[in-house]
């Protein structure tokens, strides 16, 4: 199993939010083990995750009254079906909640870019100097 919190350090597999002190101890003692693992997300939400999809998942896991709208069986079919697509999609939004979160994030990013449009264009060479400077 590999997740976004998997690392191989000096031949040991580290899985999950393993405290740095434990990793240092593992590397100094060098026991005959495969590695260290900490299941699940930490009890307290990490500051770095606030406002991210990982924070949403953490909230859903803790709050069982809010079930995600996605059907895992339908999601699995889509993932399996994507294998035969050419070119394969780089990302697949699975579930209306995922679509909404991705759409909002991209809309916010586009808005931030649009706010810099004038500034971005102000750093170009003047139009009459472009060819001269690009061929020099």
C-alpha positions as CSV (number, residue, x, y, z in Angstrom):
1,X,0.0,0.0,0.0
2,X,1.3,3.4,-0.9
3,X,-0.3,6.8,-0.1
4,X,0.7,10.4,-0.1
5,X,2.5,9.8,3.2
6,X,4.8,7.0,2.2
7,X,8.6,7.3,2.2
8,X,11.5,4.9,2.0
9,X,14.4,6.1,4.2
10,X,17.6,4.1,4.3
11,X,15.7,1.0,3.3
12,X,12.9,1.4,5.8
13,X,9.3,2.1,4.7
14,X,7.7,5.0,6.6
15,X,3.9,5.1,6.3
16,X,1.6,7.8,7.7
17,X,2.3,10.7,10.1
18,X,5.3,9.0,11.9
19,X,6.9,11.5,14.4
20,X,10.4,12.6,13.3
21,X,11.8,11.5,16.7
22,X,10.7,7.9,15.9
23,X,12.2,7.9,12.5
24,X,15.5,9.2,14.0
25,X,15.4,6.4,16.6
26,X,14.7,3.8,13.9
27,X,17.7,5.0,11.9
28,X,20.0,5.0,14.9
29,X,18.9,1.6,16.3
30,X,18.5,-0.1,12.9
31,X,16.2,-2.9,14.1
32,X,15.3,-5.8,11.7
33,X,11.9,-4.4,10.7
34,X,10.3,-3.3,7.4
35,X,9.6,0.2,8.7
36,X,7.2,2.3,10.8
37,X,3.5,3.1,10.2
38,X,0.9,5.3,11.9
39,X,-2.6,4.4,10.8
40,X,-5.2,7.1,10.1
41,X,-4.7,10.9,10.2
42,X,-3.6,12.5,13.4
43,X,-6.3,13.3,15.9
44,X,-5.8,17.0,15.7
45,X,-5.9,18.5,12.2
46,X,-2.6,19.7,10.9
47,X,-2.3,23.4,10.1
48,X,-0.9,22.6,6.6
49,X,-4.1,20.7,5.7
50,X,-6.6,23.4,6.6
51,X,-8.7,24.2,3.5
52,X,-7.4,21.3,1.4
53,X,-9.2,18.2,0.1
54,X,-7.3,16.2,2.8
55,X,-9.0,18.4,5.5
56,X,-12.4,17.6,3.9
57,X,-11.6,13.9,4.0
58,X,-10.5,14.2,7.7
59,X,-13.8,16.0,8.5
60,X,-15.9,13.3,6.7
61,X,-14.1,10.5,8.6
62,X,-14.8,12.1,11.9
63,X,-18.4,13.2,11.2
64,X,-20.2,10.1,10.2
65,X,-23.5,12.0,9.9
66,X,-22.2,13.5,6.6
67,X,-21.8,10.8,4.1
68,X,-20.0,11.7,0.8
69,X,-22.3,11.7,-2.3
70,X,-19.9,9.5,-4.3
71,X,-20.7,5.8,-5.0
72,X,-17.4,3.9,-4.6
73,X,-18.6,1.2,-7.0
74,X,-19.3,3.8,-9.7
75,X,-16.0,5.5,-9.0
76,X,-14.1,2.2,-9.4
77,X,-15.8,1.6,-12.8
78,X,-14.7,5.0,-14.0
79,X,-11.1,4.5,-12.8
80,X,-10.9,1.1,-14.5
81,X,-12.5,2.5,-17.6
82,X,-10.0,5.3,-17.8
83,X,-7.2,2.7,-18.3
84,X,-8.3,2.2,-21.9
85,X,-8.5,5.9,-22.7
86,X,-5.9,7.3,-25.0
87,X,-4.5,9.6,-23.8
88,X,-5.3,8.6,-20.3
89,X,-6.7,11.5,-18.2
90,X,-4.2,13.1,-15.8
91,X,-7.0,13.7,-13.2
92,X,-10.5,12.5,-12.8
93,X,-13.0,14.3,-10.6
94,X,-15.0,11.6,-8.9
95,X,-18.2,12.8,-7.2
96,X,-20.1,16.1,-7.3
97,X,-18.3,17.2,-4.2
98,X,-14.9,16.7,-5.8
99,X,-16.1,18.5,-8.9
100,X,-17.3,21.4,-6.8
101,X,-14.1,21.7,-4.8
102,X,-11.9,21.5,-7.9
103,X,-14.1,24.0,-9.8
104,X,-13.9,26.5,-6.9
105,X,-10.1,26.1,-6.6
106,X,-9.5,26.7,-10.3
107,X,-12.0,29.6,-10.4
108,X,-10.1,31.2,-7.5
109,X,-6.8,30.7,-9.3
110,X,-8.1,32.1,-12.5
111,X,-9.4,35.1,-10.7
112,X,-6.0,35.7,-9.1
113,X,-4.3,35.4,-12.5
114,X,-6.8,37.8,-14.1
115,X,-6.1,40.4,-11.4
116,X,-2.4,40.3,-12.5
117,X,-3.2,40.6,-16.3
118,X,-2.2,44.3,-16.6
119,X,0.9,43.8,-14.6
120,X,2.0,40.7,-16.6
121,X,1.5,42.5,-19.9
122,X,3.4,45.6,-18.6
123,X,6.6,43.7,-18.4
124,X,6.7,42.8,-22.2
125,X,8.9,44.7,-24.6
126,X,7.0,47.4,-26.5
127,X,5.4,45.9,-29.6
128,X,7.8,47.7,-32.0
129,X,10.9,46.4,-30.1
130,X,9.8,42.7,-29.9
131,X,11.2,41.5,-33.1
132,X,14.5,43.3,-32.7
133,X,15.1,42.1,-29.2
134,X,14.0,38.5,-29.9
135,X,16.3,38.1,-32.9
136,X,19.3,39.8,-31.4
